[in-house]
Amino acid sequence: MTIANMIANPPVVFAAGTPRPTVEFSVIIPFRNPGSALRHTVQRITDALYAQNVSFQVIAVAADCTDGSELTLTGLHGTWVSSDPDIRDRGAALTYGFAAAVGAWIGFVDIDADTEVDPYELVECLHRARESERVDVLV
């Protein structure tokens, strides 16, 4: 991901406000017909989070997906897939994902963009969010 694309499409992380989360980090991935890129990207994200010892869930939400790419996610650790036919656009997919998230922190990534997703950039956003929370609490 280039700096220009990172600024245009930055990863987002914010506190979820869930009183007793079951995981530290929920990652929402809305998608529409990404093909084989979906499994590759989600696998890289889950590998990065696992390597950083972060408890996580990935919620992949199909938005009017017709290529069957959601089936490629079968068996990925910590990954939950929704392919509700009523979800027609990215906004509805994000809303659904946010409602299903149980993490203390929630992030989302856009895999339908023309850029490669850097999973360690997402992990870095989580680290920065943790640090800013500690600073706010100490002040």
C-alpha positions as CSV (number, residue, x, y, z in Angstrom):
1,M,0.0,0.0,0.0
2,T,1.5,3.3,-1.0
3,I,1.4,6.4,1.2
4,A,-1.1,8.1,-1.2
5,N,-3.4,5.1,-0.9
6,M,-2.9,4.8,2.8
7,I,-4.1,8.5,3.2
8,A,-7.0,8.0,0.8
9,N,-8.0,4.6,2.3
10,P,-6.5,4.4,5.8
11,P,-7.2,1.4,8.0
12,V,-9.5,2.4,10.8
13,V,-9.4,1.3,14.4
14,F,-11.6,2.6,17.3
15,A,-12.9,1.5,20.6
16,A,-16.0,-0.6,20.3
17,G,-17.4,0.1,23.8
18,T,-18.4,-3.5,24.4
19,P,-18.4,-4.0,28.2
20,R,-16.8,-7.5,28.2
21,P,-15.3,-8.4,24.9
22,T,-14.4,-12.0,24.1
23,V,-11.5,-11.0,21.8
24,E,-9.3,-8.0,21.7
25,F,-9.6,-7.1,18.1
26,S,-12.5,-7.5,15.6
27,V,-11.6,-6.9,11.9
28,I,-14.5,-6.3,9.5
29,I,-13.9,-7.1,5.9
30,P,-16.8,-6.1,3.5
31,F,-16.3,-7.5,0.0
32,R,-18.0,-7.8,-3.4
33,N,-16.6,-10.3,-5.9
34,P,-12.9,-10.2,-5.0
35,G,-12.2,-13.6,-6.3
36,S,-9.1,-15.4,-5.1
37,A,-7.7,-12.2,-3.5
38,L,-10.1,-12.7,-0.6
39,R,-8.6,-15.8,0.9
40,H,-5.1,-14.6,0.3
41,T,-5.8,-11.3,2.1
42,V,-7.7,-12.7,5.0
43,Q,-5.0,-15.4,5.5
44,R,-2.3,-12.7,5.6
45,I,-4.4,-10.7,8.2
46,T,-5.0,-13.7,10.4
47,D,-1.4,-14.8,10.2
48,A,-0.2,-11.3,11.2
49,L,-2.6,-11.0,14.1
50,Y,-1.7,-14.5,15.3
51,A,2.0,-13.7,15.0
52,Q,1.5,-10.6,17.2
53,N,-0.4,-12.7,19.8
54,V,-3.6,-10.7,19.4
55,S,-6.9,-12.4,20.2
56,F,-9.1,-11.6,17.2
57,Q,-12.1,-12.4,15.1
58,V,-12.4,-11.6,11.4
59,I,-15.9,-10.9,10.1
60,A,-16.0,-11.2,6.3
61,V,-19.3,-9.8,5.0
62,A,-20.4,-10.4,1.4
63,A,-22.1,-7.4,-0.2
64,D,-24.1,-8.6,-3.2
65,C,-21.3,-11.1,-4.0
66,T,-22.0,-13.3,-7.0
67,D,-18.6,-15.0,-7.6
68,G,-18.7,-17.4,-4.6
69,S,-15.5,-16.0,-3.1
70,E,-17.0,-16.3,0.4
71,L,-16.6,-20.1,0.0
72,T,-12.8,-19.7,-0.2
73,L,-12.7,-18.7,3.5
74,T,-13.8,-22.1,4.7
75,G,-11.5,-23.3,7.5
76,L,-9.6,-20.1,8.2
77,H,-8.9,-19.7,12.0
78,G,-10.9,-16.9,13.7
79,T,-12.8,-16.1,10.5
80,W,-16.6,-15.8,10.4
81,V,-18.3,-15.3,7.0
82,S,-21.7,-13.8,6.3
83,S,-23.4,-13.9,2.9
84,D,-26.8,-12.6,3.7
85,P,-28.7,-11.9,0.5
86,D,-30.2,-8.8,2.0
87,I,-26.8,-7.1,2.3
88,R,-26.5,-5.2,-1.0
89,D,-23.8,-2.6,-0.5
90,R,-20.6,-1.9,1.4
91,G,-22.4,0.3,4.0
92,A,-24.8,-2.5,4.9
93,A,-21.9,-4.9,5.1
94,L,-20.0,-2.6,7.5
95,T,-23.1,-2.1,9.6
96,Y,-23.7,-5.8,9.8
97,G,-20.1,-6.4,10.7
98,F,-19.9,-3.7,13.4
99,A,-23.1,-5.1,15.0
100,A,-21.6,-8.6,15.1
101,A,-18.2,-7.5,16.4
102,V,-17.3,-8.5,20.0
103,G,-13.7,-7.1,20.2
104,A,-12.5,-4.4,22.5
105,W,-11.2,-2.7,19.3
106,I,-12.8,-2.8,15.9
107,G,-11.0,-2.2,12.6
108,F,-12.0,-2.6,9.0
109,V,-10.1,-3.0,5.7
110,D,-11.2,-2.5,2.1
111,I,-10.1,-5.4,0.1
112,D,-12.0,-4.3,-3.0
113,A,-9.6,-1.4,-3.5
114,D,-7.0,-1.7,-6.1
115,T,-4.2,-1.8,-3.6
116,E,-2.6,-4.6,-1.6
117,V,-3.6,-4.7,2.0
118,D,-0.7,-4.7,4.4
119,P,-1.8,-6.7,7.5
120,Y,1.1,-5.3,9.6
121,E,-0.3,-1.8,8.9
122,L,-3.6,-2.9,10.5
123,V,-1.6,-4.4,13.5
124,E,0.3,-1.1,13.8
125,C,-3.0,0.8,13.9
126,L,-4.1,-1.4,16.8
127,H,-0.9,-0.7,18.6
128,R,-1.3,3.1,18.1
129,A,-4.9,2.9,19.4
130,R,-3.8,1.0,22.5
131,E,-1.1,3.6,23.1
132,S,-3.4,6.6,22.7
133,E,-5.9,4.9,25.1
134,R,-3.1,4.6,27.7
135,V,-2.1,8.2,27.2
136,D,-5.7,9.4,27.6
137,V,-6.2,7.4,30.8
138,L,-3.0,8.7,32.3
139,V,-3.6,12.4,31.6
